[in-house]
Amino acid sequence: MFATDRELPISGGAEKRAYVRGIFTAIAPRYDLLNHLLSLNIDRRWRRLAVDRLGWEQAPTGTYLDLCAGTQDLAAELGNRARFSGRVVAADFVQAMLVRGAGKSPQAIPCNADALTLPFADRTFDGATVGFGVRNLMALDAGLREAARVLKPGARFVILEFTTPSWQPLRGLYFGYFKHLLPLVGRFVSKHRDAYTWLPESVLAFPGPADLARRMAEAGFGEVRYELLFGGVCAIHVGVREEGGGKREEGANPSASRFPLPASLDKDL
């Protein structure tokens, strides 16, 4: 465990949900600055690679979903591609993050919704992404099944997420950075005491790449594969929504709150 003055709710449940929402609401104004600063801008390249794996070129006028969209960087990466003329629904349950990312792409439509109870019909989207968000879900497996539910059969789901390097020298540097520099800079810039202690804690608690691939397969995705980036600091997982995959969770609320959408889009969704 990393140094903090209280135990962080990394294991899941309603406490984790409330905690994550509180953190990201608090740091929204400086979130982009810190992301790029603390990653030395490498996160921009990772997002480009994630969109490259989506296969959007097969349906450039389609409708795509970016889950846990935050300040909409990943949604904008797709929306601003030269040959893309579709739309990207950027869904996040922290409204302050969506507001902060407004205007990054004319193709991005913000939607205030929980990834576990998405307000969309089955088989709506031509593809979906999630960048650095699945480890924050209250229930990972339920979130994966919900993503499968709203995707069309054959659509790709791309997950970009931090992981832990297996090579020991890099692993030591990685955890040294996470333990000392990242929380210090994060706390100074964001003015939030736990926000950048949460990051290493949540990464350590998250399943490894092989386990995440297995859970994607169990949730209704086929052809699951992953690649490690930057020596295993980050991973991209890709799965294809199978014909029988995706069931709405019991108790899911399809009328979850959303940002006002243009009438034509709202009608379609």
Secondary structure, 3 states (H helix, E strand, C coil): CCCCCCCCCCCCCHHHHHHHHHHHHHHHHHHHHHHHHHCCCHHHHHHHHHHHCCCHHHCCCCEEEEECCCCCHHHHHHHCCCCCCCEEEEEECCHHHHHHCCCCCCCEEEEECCCCCCCCCCCCEEEEEEECCHHHCCCHHHHHHHHHHHEEEEEEEEEEEECCCCCHHHHHHHHHHHHHHHHHHHHHHHCCCCHHHHHHHHHHHCCCHHHHHHHHHHHCEEEEEEEEEHHHCEEEEEEEECCCCCCCCCCCCCCCCCCCCCHHHHHHC
